[in-house]
Amino acid sequence: MVNLEGSTTGAKAQNAEFFAADLIVQENTEHWIIAYTTSAAVILHATHDSGTSWNILTTLTVADTYTLADLYVKKGDTVNFRTPTASGATVDVFDVIKVEG
């Protein structure tokens, strides 16, 4: 079973958080799949602490291709995403999917 935790589209400024409000993890440990495609090659960063520190989730991707990434999070994490590359890249699809079971 899967649940959609968050979804966004549109132009994203360089280093700007994708979601206006962080995604807050409710369970002890969760497995999320990040599924996305962008108009430009990008590196994707994720934060677990509301932007205090950022980690590379995916290295440089190919423009206009569908990319999947696994992210493991724990209860209380405040998660968001950004790209330090490709200022103004358009996010065609960006889904955060919680895997259950």
A tleap script that builds the chain and sets N, CA, C and O, in Angstrom:
source leaprc.protein.ff14SB
mol = sequence {
  NMET VAL ASN LEU GLU GLY SER THR THR GLY
  ALA LYS ALA GLN ASN ALA GLU PHE PHE ALA
  ALA ASP LEU ILE VAL GLN GLU ASN THR GLU
  HIE TRP ILE ILE ALA TYR THR THR SER ALA
  ALA VAL ILE LEU HIE ALA THR HIE ASP SER
  GLY THR SER TRP ASN ILE LEU THR THR LEU
  THR VAL ALA ASP THR TYR THR LEU ALA ASP
  LEU TYR VAL LYS LYS GLY ASP THR VAL ASN
  PHE ARG THR PRO THR ALA SER GLY ALA THR
  VAL ASP VAL PHE ASP VAL ILE LYS VAL GLU
  CGLY
}
set mol.1.N position { 0.839 -1.167 0.000 }
set mol.1.CA position { 0.000 0.000 0.000 }
set mol.1.C position { 0.895 1.246 0.000 }
set mol.1.O position { 1.957 1.255 0.622 }
set mol.2.N position { 0.464 2.270 -0.689 }
set mol.2.CA position { 1.209 3.529 -0.723 }
set mol.2.C position { 0.277 4.700 -0.419 }
set mol.2.O position { -0.923 4.646 -0.685 }
set mol.3.N position { 0.855 5.751 0.140 }
set mol.3.CA position { 0.113 6.985 0.427 }
set mol.3.C position { 0.922 8.159 -0.086 }
set mol.3.O position { 2.143 8.195 0.067 }
set mol.4.N position { 0.251 9.109 -0.688 }
set mol.4.CA position { 0.905 10.317 -1.160 }
set mol.4.C position { 1.098 11.269 0.017 }
set mol.4.O position { 0.124 11.734 0.607 }
set mol.5.N position { 2.351 11.559 0.358 }
set mol.5.CA position { 2.677 12.454 1.470 }
set mol.5.C position { 2.747 13.912 1.027 }
set mol.5.O position { 2.463 14.816 1.813 }
set mol.6.N position { 3.125 14.141 -0.229 }
set mol.6.CA position { 3.241 15.495 -0.743 }
set mol.6.C position { 3.419 15.477 -2.240 }
set mol.6.O position { 3.903 14.493 -2.800 }
set mol.7.N position { 3.034 16.558 -2.895 }
set mol.7.CA position { 3.149 16.665 -4.342 }
set mol.7.C position { 3.283 18.134 -4.709 }
set mol.7.O position { 2.627 18.992 -4.119 }
set mol.8.N position { 4.141 18.422 -5.694 }
set mol.8.CA position { 4.309 19.795 -6.138 }
set mol.8.C position { 4.732 19.810 -7.604 }
set mol.8.O position { 5.266 18.826 -8.114 }
set mol.9.N position { 4.490 20.923 -8.267 }
set mol.9.CA position { 4.929 21.129 -9.642 }
set mol.9.C position { 5.277 22.606 -9.801 }
set mol.9.O position { 5.049 23.410 -8.897 }
set mol.10.N position { 5.831 22.951 -10.962 }
set mol.10.CA position { 6.081 24.351 -11.269 }
set mol.10.C position { 7.548 24.729 -11.188 }
set mol.10.O position { 8.399 23.911 -10.838 }
set mol.11.N position { 7.832 25.999 -11.521 }
set mol.11.CA position { 9.203 26.514 -11.506 }
set mol.11.C position { 9.702 26.595 -10.065 }
set mol.11.O position { 8.979 27.017 -9.162 }
set mol.12.N position { 10.945 26.185 -9.874 }
set mol.12.CA position { 11.558 26.219 -8.544 }
set mol.12.C position { 12.846 27.035 -8.624 }
set mol.12.O position { 13.701 26.771 -9.470 }
set mol.13.N position { 12.978 28.005 -7.761 }
set mol.13.CA position { 14.186 28.823 -7.721 }
set mol.13.C position { 15.333 28.009 -7.132 }
set mol.13.O position { 15.115 27.094 -6.338 }
set mol.14.N position { 16.534 28.347 -7.523 }
set mol.14.CA position { 17.719 27.672 -7.005 }
set mol.14.C position { 17.772 27.804 -5.478 }
set mol.14.O position { 17.632 28.902 -4.938 }
set mol.15.N position { 17.972 26.692 -4.800 }
set mol.15.CA position { 18.074 26.598 -3.340 }
set mol.15.C position { 16.792 26.945 -2.579 }
set mol.15.O position { 16.830 27.085 -1.357 }
set mol.16.N position { 15.679 27.085 -3.261 }
set mol.16.CA position { 14.398 27.345 -2.586 }
set mol.16.C position { 13.729 26.016 -2.232 }
set mol.16.O position { 13.757 25.069 -3.018 }
set mol.17.N position { 13.130 25.958 -1.046 }
set mol.17.CA position { 12.448 24.741 -0.637 }
set mol.17.C position { 11.238 24.482 -1.532 }
set mol.17.O position { 10.498 25.405 -1.872 }
set mol.18.N position { 11.046 23.223 -1.909 }
set mol.18.CA position { 9.956 22.855 -2.813 }
set mol.18.C position { 8.585 23.013 -2.164 }
set mol.18.O position { 7.628 23.401 -2.833 }
set mol.19.N position { 8.481 22.717 -0.873 }
set mol.19.CA position { 7.202 22.805 -0.170 }
set mol.19.C position { 7.208 24.002 0.774 }
set mol.19.O position { 8.186 24.234 1.485 }
set mol.20.N position { 6.120 24.759 0.778 }
set mol.20.CA position { 6.008 25.926 1.657 }
set mol.20.C position { 6.072 25.510 3.122 }
set mol.20.O position { 6.645 26.221 3.948 }
set mol.21.N position { 5.492 24.372 3.444 }
set mol.21.CA position { 5.550 23.818 4.801 }
set mol.21.C position { 6.252 22.468 4.728 }
set mol.21.O position { 5.977 21.663 3.839 }
set mol.22.N position { 7.157 22.230 5.664 }
set mol.22.CA position { 7.867 20.955 5.694 }
set mol.22.C position { 6.892 19.793 5.848 }
set mol.22.O position { 5.819 19.939 6.433 }
set mol.23.N position { 7.284 18.636 5.312 }
set mol.23.CA position { 6.536 17.403 5.519 }
set mol.23.C position { 6.998 16.819 6.853 }
set mol.23.O position { 8.193 16.607 7.057 }
set mol.24.N position { 6.063 16.562 7.755 }
set mol.24.CA position { 6.405 16.089 9.098 }
set mol.24.C position { 6.103 14.599 9.203 }
set mol.24.O position { 4.992 14.152 8.914 }
set mol.25.N position { 7.109 13.844 9.619 }
set mol.25.CA position { 6.993 12.392 9.715 }
set mol.25.C position { 6.207 12.025 10.972 }
set mol.25.O position { 6.514 12.494 12.068 }
set mol.26.N position { 5.184 11.175 10.798 }
set mol.26.CA position { 4.276 10.818 11.894 }
set mol.26.C position { 4.589 9.464 12.537 }
set mol.26.O position { 4.285 9.258 13.712 }
set mol.27.N position { 5.188 8.546 11.787 }
set mol.27.CA position { 5.456 7.188 12.280 }
set mol.27.C position { 6.892 7.095 12.797 }
set mol.27.O position { 7.695 8.001 12.572 }
set mol.28.N position { 7.215 5.999 13.491 }
set mol.28.CA position { 8.562 5.806 14.021 }
set mol.28.C position { 9.612 5.821 12.913 }
set mol.28.O position { 10.577 6.581 12.984 }
set mol.29.N position { 9.432 4.996 11.905 }
set mol.29.CA position { 10.318 4.972 10.746 }
set mol.29.C position { 9.448 4.795 9.514 }
set mol.29.O position { 8.532 3.973 9.511 }
set mol.30.N position { 9.727 5.553 8.479 }
set mol.30.CA position { 8.960 5.453 7.245 }
set mol.30.C position { 9.905 5.351 6.061 }
set mol.30.O position { 11.012 5.888 6.076 }
set mol.31.N position { 9.444 4.651 5.041 }
set mol.31.CA position { 10.157 4.546 3.773 }
set mol.31.C position { 9.373 5.359 2.757 }
set mol.31.O position { 8.211 5.069 2.472 }
set mol.32.N position { 10.020 6.377 2.217 }
set mol.32.CA position { 9.392 7.209 1.195 }
set mol.32.C position { 10.088 6.993 -0.132 }
set mol.32.O position { 11.300 6.786 -0.183 }
set mol.33.N position { 9.328 7.042 -1.192 }
set mol.33.CA position { 9.874 7.050 -2.546 }
set mol.33.C position { 9.621 8.437 -3.120 }
set mol.33.O position { 8.496 8.936 -3.091 }
set mol.34.N position { 10.663 9.045 -3.636 }
set mol.34.CA position { 10.554 10.346 -4.277 }
set mol.34.C position { 10.546 10.085 -5.778 }
set mol.34.O position { 11.495 9.515 -6.316 }
set mol.35.N position { 9.490 10.494 -6.448 }
set mol.35.CA position { 9.338 10.280 -7.889 }
set mol.35.C position { 9.205 11.641 -8.557 }
set mol.35.O position { 8.298 12.412 -8.243 }
set mol.36.N position { 10.127 11.934 -9.493 }
set mol.36.CA position { 10.079 13.269 -10.075 }
set mol.36.C position { 10.684 13.328 -11.474 }
set mol.36.O position { 11.441 12.455 -11.897 }
set mol.37.N position { 10.314 14.391 -12.163 }
set mol.37.CA position { 10.919 14.728 -13.445 }
set mol.37.C position { 10.994 16.254 -13.530 }
set mol.37.O position { 10.083 16.956 -13.091 }
set mol.38.N position { 12.087 16.751 -14.099 }
set mol.38.CA position { 12.304 18.197 -14.220 }
set mol.38.C position { 12.704 18.554 -15.639 }
set mol.38.O position { 13.112 17.695 -16.421 }
set mol.39.N position { 12.580 19.826 -15.959 }
set mol.39.CA position { 12.891 20.301 -17.309 }
set mol.39.C position { 14.388 20.471 -17.550 }
set mol.39.O position { 14.816 20.690 -18.683 }
set mol.40.N position { 15.179 20.370 -16.490 }
set mol.40.CA position { 16.632 20.539 -16.595 }
set mol.40.C position { 17.314 19.478 -15.746 }
set mol.40.O position { 16.711 18.917 -14.831 }
set mol.41.N position { 18.574 19.211 -16.056 }
set mol.41.CA position { 19.353 18.295 -15.226 }
set mol.41.C position { 19.573 18.950 -13.867 }
set mol.41.O position { 20.032 20.090 -13.797 }
set mol.42.N position { 19.253 18.245 -12.794 }
set mol.42.CA position { 19.366 18.818 -11.454 }
set mol.42.C position { 19.988 17.824 -10.481 }
set mol.42.O position { 19.979 16.615 -10.712 }
set mol.43.N position { 20.522 18.351 -9.404 }
set mol.43.CA position { 20.891 17.583 -8.222 }
set mol.43.C position { 19.785 17.842 -7.212 }
set mol.43.O position { 19.339 18.980 -7.061 }
set mol.44.N position { 19.340 16.811 -6.527 }
set mol.44.CA position { 18.258 16.970 -5.565 }
set mol.44.C position { 18.802 16.829 -4.148 }
set mol.44.O position { 19.469 15.846 -3.827 }
set mol.45.N position { 18.516 17.811 -3.310 }
set mol.45.CA position { 18.876 17.790 -1.892 }
set mol.45.C position { 17.634 17.519 -1.063 }
set mol.45.O position { 16.522 17.869 -1.457 }
set mol.46.N position { 17.836 16.888 0.098 }
set mol.46.CA position { 16.762 16.668 1.073 }
set mol.46.C position { 17.248 17.121 2.442 }
set mol.46.O position { 18.430 16.999 2.763 }
set mol.47.N position { 16.331 17.641 3.241 }
set mol.47.CA position { 16.625 17.988 4.634 }
set mol.47.C position { 15.701 17.187 5.536 }
set mol.47.O position { 14.546 16.932 5.194 }
set mol.48.N position { 16.224 16.794 6.691 }
set mol.48.CA position { 15.426 16.098 7.706 }
set mol.48.C position { 15.167 17.003 8.904 }
set mol.48.O position { 14.451 16.628 9.833 }
set mol.49.N position { 15.760 18.207 8.874 }
set mol.49.CA position { 15.693 19.080 10.057 }
set mol.49.C position { 15.289 20.511 9.690 }
set mol.49.O position { 15.845 21.479 10.208 }
set mol.50.N position { 14.318 20.623 8.793 }
set mol.50.CA position { 13.744 21.913 8.418 }
set mol.50.C position { 14.757 22.884 7.819 }
set mol.50.O position { 14.640 24.098 7.989 }
set mol.51.N position { 15.754 22.343 7.118 }
set mol.51.CA position { 16.674 23.196 6.384 }
set mol.51.C position { 17.970 23.540 7.083 }
set mol.51.O position { 18.783 24.276 6.524 }
set mol.52.N position { 18.197 23.029 8.303 }
set mol.52.CA position { 19.456 23.289 8.992 }
set mol.52.C position { 20.615 22.626 8.257 }
set mol.52.O position { 21.676 23.227 8.087 }
set mol.53.N position { 20.408 21.384 7.823 }
set mol.53.CA position { 21.423 20.682 7.032 }
set mol.53.C position { 20.753 20.025 5.826 }
set mol.53.O position { 19.587 19.633 5.881 }
set mol.54.N position { 21.510 19.915 4.744 }
set mol.54.CA position { 21.004 19.359 3.494 }
set mol.54.C position { 21.903 18.211 3.059 }
set mol.54.O position { 23.125 18.282 3.197 }
set mol.55.N position { 21.294 17.155 2.536 }
set mol.55.CA position { 22.023 15.997 2.026 }
set mol.55.C position { 21.674 15.789 0.564 }
set mol.55.O position { 20.556 16.079 0.137 }
set mol.56.N position { 22.628 15.288 -0.198 }
set mol.56.CA position { 22.368 14.975 -1.603 }
set mol.56.C position { 21.518 13.712 -1.668 }
set mol.56.O position { 21.922 12.657 -1.177 }
set mol.57.N position { 20.345 13.824 -2.273 }
set mol.57.CA position { 19.469 12.663 -2.444 }
set mol.57.C position { 19.740 11.990 -3.782 }
set mol.57.O position { 19.818 10.765 -3.864 }
set mol.58.N position { 19.882 12.794 -4.825 }
set mol.58.CA position { 20.263 12.246 -6.134 }
set mol.58.C position { 21.326 13.140 -6.742 }
set mol.58.O position { 21.321 14.357 -6.554 }
set mol.59.N position { 22.241 12.515 -7.477 }
set mol.59.CA position { 23.242 13.281 -8.202 }
set mol.59.C position { 22.607 13.804 -9.481 }
set mol.59.O position { 21.405 13.638 -9.687 }
set mol.60.N position { 23.381 14.420 -10.322 }
set mol.60.CA position { 22.856 15.077 -11.518 }
set mol.60.C position { 21.986 14.129 -12.341 }
set mol.60.O position { 22.447 13.088 -12.809 }
set mol.61.N position { 20.731 14.507 -12.506 }
set mol.61.CA position { 19.790 13.699 -13.279 }
set mol.61.C position { 19.723 14.212 -14.710 }
set mol.61.O position { 20.253 15.279 -15.018 }
set mol.62.N position { 19.084 13.466 -15.564 }
set mol.62.CA position { 18.899 13.856 -16.956 }
set mol.62.C position { 17.564 14.587 -17.082 }
set mol.62.O position { 16.557 14.157 -16.518 }
set mol.63.N position { 17.563 15.680 -17.814 }
set mol.63.CA position { 16.336 16.455 -18.001 }
set mol.63.C position { 15.256 15.598 -18.653 }
set mol.63.O position { 15.537 14.749 -19.499 }
set mol.64.N position { 14.028 15.839 -18.245 }
set mol.64.CA position { 12.839 15.202 -18.829 }
set mol.64.C position { 12.840 13.681 -18.737 }
set mol.64.O position { 12.250 13.009 -19.583 }
set mol.65.N position { 13.493 13.137 -17.724 }
set mol.65.CA position { 13.407 11.700 -17.453 }
set mol.65.C position { 12.841 11.506 -16.055 }
set mol.65.O position { 13.019 12.351 -15.178 }
set mol.66.N position { 12.170 10.407 -15.860 }
set mol.66.CA position { 11.531 10.103 -14.578 }
set mol.66.C position { 12.578 9.506 -13.645 }
set mol.66.O position { 13.234 8.526 -14.000 }
set mol.67.N position { 12.740 10.077 -12.468 }
set mol.67.CA position { 13.732 9.624 -11.500 }
set mol.67.C position { 13.038 9.171 -10.225 }
set mol.67.O position { 12.091 9.805 -9.760 }
set mol.68.N position { 13.524 8.062 -9.663 }
set mol.68.CA position { 13.014 7.549 -8.393 }
set mol.68.C position { 14.155 7.519 -7.388 }
set mol.68.O position { 15.285 7.174 -7.735 }
set mol.69.N position { 13.861 7.880 -6.143 }
set mol.69.CA position { 14.856 7.830 -5.078 }
set mol.69.C position { 14.188 7.358 -3.800 }
set mol.69.O position { 13.039 7.704 -3.526 }
set mol.70.N position { 14.911 6.565 -3.016 }
set mol.70.CA position { 14.430 6.102 -1.713 }
set mol.70.C position { 14.906 7.062 -0.638 }
set mol.70.O position { 16.037 7.547 -0.681 }
set mol.71.N position { 14.036 7.333 0.325 }
set mol.71.CA position { 14.385 8.173 1.465 }
set mol.71.C position { 13.779 7.538 2.711 }
set mol.71.O position { 12.576 7.287 2.768 }
set mol.72.N position { 14.627 7.281 3.711 }
set mol.72.CA position { 14.151 6.739 4.983 }
set mol.72.C position { 14.131 7.864 6.006 }
set mol.72.O position { 15.115 8.587 6.165 }
set mol.73.N position { 13.009 8.008 6.696 }
set mol.73.CA position { 12.812 9.101 7.639 }
set mol.73.C position { 12.298 8.537 8.958 }
set mol.73.O position { 11.804 7.411 9.015 }
set mol.74.N position { 12.421 9.335 10.016 }
set mol.74.CA position { 11.951 8.887 11.328 }
set mol.74.C position { 10.986 9.909 11.916 }
set mol.74.O position { 10.925 11.058 11.480 }
set mol.75.N position { 10.243 9.465 12.904 }
set mol.75.CA position { 9.242 10.310 13.551 }
set mol.75.C position { 9.873 11.626 14.020 }
set mol.75.O position { 10.938 11.641 14.638 }
set mol.76.N position { 9.192 12.716 13.711 }
set mol.76.CA position { 9.657 14.042 14.103 }
set mol.76.C position { 10.507 14.746 13.063 }
set mol.76.O position { 10.729 15.952 13.171 }
set mol.77.N position { 10.994 14.019 12.047 }
set mol.77.CA position { 11.750 14.673 10.976 }
set mol.77.C position { 10.865 15.705 10.278 }
set mol.77.O position { 9.667 15.487 10.096 }
set mol.78.N position { 11.460 16.815 9.896 }
set mol.78.CA position { 10.774 17.854 9.126 }
set mol.78.C position { 11.482 17.927 7.781 }
set mol.78.O position { 12.572 18.486 7.670 }
set mol.79.N position { 10.854 17.359 6.768 }
set mol.79.CA position { 11.495 17.067 5.490 }
set mol.79.C position { 11.095 18.084 4.427 }
set mol.79.O position { 9.939 18.500 4.342 }
set mol.80.N position { 12.078 18.472 3.620 }
set mol.80.CA position { 11.825 19.308 2.455 }
set mol.80.C position { 12.907 19.012 1.434 }
set mol.80.O position { 13.852 18.273 1.708 }
set mol.81.N position { 12.759 19.595 0.258 }
set mol.81.CA position { 13.650 19.312 -0.862 }
set mol.81.C position { 14.016 20.618 -1.559 }
set mol.81.O position { 13.289 21.608 -1.474 }
set mol.82.N position { 15.150 20.605 -2.246 }
set mol.82.CA position { 15.577 21.752 -3.048 }
set mol.82.C position { 16.575 21.271 -4.092 }
set mol.82.O position { 17.051 20.137 -4.037 }
set mol.83.N position { 16.882 22.136 -5.031 }
set mol.83.CA position { 17.952 21.862 -5.977 }
set mol.83.C position { 18.926 23.034 -5.961 }
set mol.83.O position { 18.510 24.186 -6.084 }
set mol.84.N position { 20.226 22.748 -5.811 }
set mol.84.CA position { 21.221 23.819 -5.836 }
set mol.84.C position { 21.640 24.170 -7.262 }
set mol.84.O position { 22.461 25.062 -7.477 }
set mol.85.N position { 21.073 23.467 -8.222 }
set mol.85.CA position { 21.422 23.661 -9.625 }
set mol.85.C position { 20.191 24.104 -10.408 }
set mol.85.O position { 19.070 24.034 -9.905 }
set mol.86.N position { 20.400 24.548 -11.609 }
set mol.86.CA position { 19.307 24.820 -12.552 }
set mol.86.C position { 18.264 25.783 -12.010 }
set mol.86.O position { 17.098 25.415 -11.869 }
set mol.87.N position { 18.658 26.983 -11.712 }
set mol.87.CA position { 17.736 28.001 -11.234 }
set mol.87.C position { 16.562 28.143 -12.195 }
set mol.87.O position { 16.752 28.299 -13.401 }
set mol.88.N position { 15.370 28.088 -11.663 }
set mol.88.CA position { 14.176 28.230 -12.478 }
set mol.88.C position { 13.763 26.962 -13.204 }
set mol.88.O position { 12.899 27.003 -14.079 }
set mol.89.N position { 14.371 25.835 -12.851 }
set mol.89.CA position { 13.973 24.569 -13.473 }
set mol.89.C position { 12.505 24.300 -13.170 }
set mol.89.O position { 12.039 24.548 -12.058 }
set mol.90.N position { 11.793 23.803 -14.143 }
set mol.90.CA position { 10.396 23.461 -13.938 }
set mol.90.C position { 10.289 22.017 -13.465 }
set mol.90.O position { 10.834 21.106 -14.087 }
set mol.91.N position { 9.588 21.822 -12.371 }
set mol.91.CA position { 9.307 20.490 -11.866 }
set mol.91.C position { 7.991 20.058 -12.494 }
set mol.91.O position { 6.936 20.627 -12.211 }
set mol.92.N position { 8.066 19.045 -13.350 }
set mol.92.CA position { 6.864 18.556 -14.025 }
set mol.92.C position { 6.048 17.657 -13.102 }
set mol.92.O position { 4.819 17.726 -13.075 }
set mol.93.N position { 6.747 16.814 -12.349 }
set mol.93.CA position { 6.126 15.919 -11.373 }
set mol.93.C position { 7.070 15.842 -10.189 }
set mol.93.O position { 8.277 15.692 -10.378 }
set mol.94.N position { 6.552 15.940 -8.976 }
set mol.94.CA position { 7.341 15.708 -7.775 }
set mol.94.C position { 6.412 15.136 -6.724 }
set mol.94.O position { 5.660 15.865 -6.078 }
set mol.95.N position { 6.472 13.818 -6.558 }
set mol.95.CA position { 5.598 13.129 -5.619 }
set mol.95.C position { 6.427 12.475 -4.518 }
set mol.95.O position { 7.450 11.845 -4.788 }
set mol.96.N position { 5.980 12.630 -3.286 }
set mol.96.CA position { 6.581 11.967 -2.138 }
set mol.96.C position { 5.586 10.885 -1.707 }
set mol.96.O position { 4.481 11.181 -1.252 }
set mol.97.N position { 6.000 9.642 -1.861 }
set mol.97.CA position { 5.095 8.514 -1.658 }
set mol.97.C position { 5.558 7.691 -0.461 }
set mol.97.O position { 6.711 7.262 -0.409 }
set mol.98.N position { 4.670 7.471 0.495 }
set mol.98.CA position { 4.977 6.646 1.658 }
set mol.98.C position { 4.634 5.191 1.347 }
set mol.98.O position { 3.512 4.879 0.948 }
set mol.99.N position { 5.615 4.304 1.534 }
set mol.99.CA position { 5.414 2.872 1.291 }
set mol.99.C position { 5.015 2.228 2.611 }
set mol.99.O position { 5.675 2.431 3.630 }
set mol.100.N position { 3.948 1.462 2.593 }
set mol.100.CA position { 3.490 0.777 3.799 }
set mol.100.C position { 3.446 -0.719 3.551 }
set mol.100.O position { 3.204 -1.180 2.436 }
set mol.101.N position { 3.688 -1.467 4.624 }
set mol.101.CA position { 3.531 -2.908 4.543 }
set mol.101.C position { 4.786 -3.657 4.252 }
set mol.101.O position { 4.765 -4.884 4.162 }
savepdb mol mol.pdb
quit
